[in-house]
Each structure stands twice: as C-alpha cells, then as structure tokens.
Amino acid sequence: MPMYSTKSVGLGFAVFSAVTFGGSGPFAKALIGAGFSPEQAAWLRILGAAALLVPLALAFRGSAGLRAARASWKALVLYGLTGIAGCQTLFFIAASRLPVGVALMLEFSGPVLVVAWLKFGQKVAVPRTAAVGVGIALIGLATVVEIWSGVQIDAVGLIAGLAAAACQATYFILIEKLTGAADPLVMTAAGSVVGAVVLTAISAPWGIPWHALVDTIAIGDRHAPGWVLAGWLIVVSTVVAYLAGAAAVQRLSAAIGGAVAYVEVVAASIFAWILLNETLRTNQIIGGVIVLAGAFVAQSSVGKVAPPEIPDTDITPDPRHPEVLDPAGL
C-alpha cells in the first residue's frame, strides 16, 4: 500500500476512533444517573464488547487468531489491564476526586509520555513535528478544560489521573508493538476479555440496577430506553472505537496516534453540547481549534517515520484466514 494511502487511512481511523470515544460521555452519564456506578458502567461496556468481539474474532480469524493471541499473550494481557480496564477505571477515580476537566487533562498527558518514552526510553529519533504537535494539542486541551480555573488538587486524584495517563501511553505503545503479531480484531477481543475479568472484581456487578436497562432514561432533554444507551456505549464507543484506534496506530505510530487522540476532547464537548445542552464557551472553541491544529501538525510527520518492523514469529498463517498477520485486514 503506498505511503500516502496508508497515512490517509490511518489518520481517518484515528479521527474516527477519537470521535466515537468522545461520544461515550453523555450515554455513560445517563446510565450513571440511573443508578450505575462509574465502575459498573465501565464493566458493562467492556463485557459487552468482549461478548461481541470474541465470536467475531473466532469467525473471521479462526485458529490463526488463537495462535496469534497465544504467541502474544503477555502483551495482550498487559493491553487489557492498562489500555482497557486501567485507563477507564483510573480516570473514573480521578474524576470523582478532581474537577472532570482536570482529570481529563491528566489522562491526556498520556501522548506526551508516549513521545518521552520513545525518545528517552527507547532512544528512538522522534520527528520534531510529532513532539511539536503533541505540545500544541496539550496547550489546546488546557484551554478547552480551563485548567487555570480554581483547582484544588487531591493527592489520590492526582495519582489516579497520572496513572490513567500512563495506562493510555501504554495503550498506544502496545498497539504499535503488536503490529504484525496480532491484528486489531484479535487484539481488541483479547484485551476486552482481560479488562472484563479484572473489572468484575472491582465493580461489584452483582449490585447493578439491571432494571434500568429496560426503563426509559433521561439523556439531557431527551429520553431513551436504557438498553439503547448501553448499546451505544458497547458497540460504538467501545468496539468500533477500540478497533479503529488500533487500526490507526498500526498504520501511523504510537506518537502520532496519541496526538490525534486529542480530537476526542473536542468530540466530547460537541456531543455534550448536542445531547446535554452543555454550551461551548469561546475559550473552549478556541482550544478545540488549537487541538485540531496540533493533531494536524503531528500527523504531518507520519511520512518521515519508518514503518515498524514486523517481529519474527513462529505463527503459521491459517490458509483460510491469512489476513490475521496483516494489520490492513481490518
């Protein structure tokens, strides 16, 4: 596939992933308002994703998918623990102790950690535009969430927010590392299973108000059945979002995918405006433009980054499903 085409497709996946992730807020908020705890909403979201993705992975990847998962099981377990279960749960803890905007700011310092890890931990020559793009996007994000408004930092909340950032950074790095070893479908299915198992011990799902899923729930000035809101969270904001995000990073890089992910904050603000009537202030609009500018600057360096090496593996492609080792097979 030509580099320009790969770059364009990867950028499209990255923006689409950010938008679908950003749309989760109003729907999750509605379920929480109906009696779910944040952890229970996250558990339902991830368990539902696993229930959809595992059969799909078995159907479309077959035994080759199982062999890919076994060969990369350590990385996939870490992916599920950090990128799926850890990132979401730690953000909920931070948001319960800090202003949501501050918690979001802390979590989205993750891409900065990606660039720092690649440059100082792996001694990789990161394109200057990637670092500049991350910096610009971070400034825009600070403007969107009004980081300067009266902030009182809670120690536990601060630690949880920074830990969520570390999980987010690990998420991007692991996806890049797994390129060629496990495709987005296998990766996301395995990670969702791990995340659901881990969150079962944390969320106390036996206390979930299941009746809310058949009741009509308010979402802003509108109302919808609880199962519709849960379905959006599971299908759009989890299955589609994670698959698109994995496909994006495998075509771009961890540094670039992380920078473009800042678009999620802009998308979340727009969804909240449409569904919850939460209006955007002037500084938020300006910040959103800065975020998009930073994402554009970062992605412009994709062509300068050498594609990741495909790691040697003893996996023999299943002749029925050879695409399991092809990241473009999504």
Sequence and secondary structure as in RCSB ss.txt:
>XXXX:A:sequence
MPMYSTKSVGLGFAVFSAVTFGGSGPFAKALIGAGFSPEQAAWLRILGAAALLVPLALAFRGSAGLRAARASWKA
LVLYGLTGIAGCQTLFFIAASRLPVGVALMLEFSGPVLVVAWLKFGQKVAVPRTAAVGVGIALIGLATVVEIWSG
VQIDAVGLIAGLAAAACQATYFILIEKLTGAADPLVMTAAGSVVGAVVLTAISAPWGIPWHALVDTIAIGDRHAP
GWVLAGWLIVVSTVVAYLAGAAAVQRLSAAIGGAVAYVEVVAASIFAWILLNETLRTNQIIGGVIVLAGAFVAQS
SVGKVAPPEIPDTDITPDPRHPEVLDPAGL
>XXXX:A:secstr
  HHHHHHHHHHHHHHHHHHHHTHHHHHHHHHHTT  HHHHHHHHHHHHHHHHHHHHHHHHHHHHHHHHHHTHHH
HHHHIIIIIIIHHHHHHHHHHHS HHHHHHHHTTHHHHHHHIIIIIS     HHHHHHHHHHHHHHHHHHTTTS 
    HHHHHHHHHHHHHHHHHHHHHHHTTTTS HHHHHHHHHHHHHHHHHHHH GGG  GGGGTSEEEETTEEEE
HHHHHHIIIIIIIIIHHHHHHHHHHHS HHHHHHHTTHHHHHHHHHHHHHH     HHHHHHHHHHHHHHHHHHT
TGGGS             TT GGGG GGG 
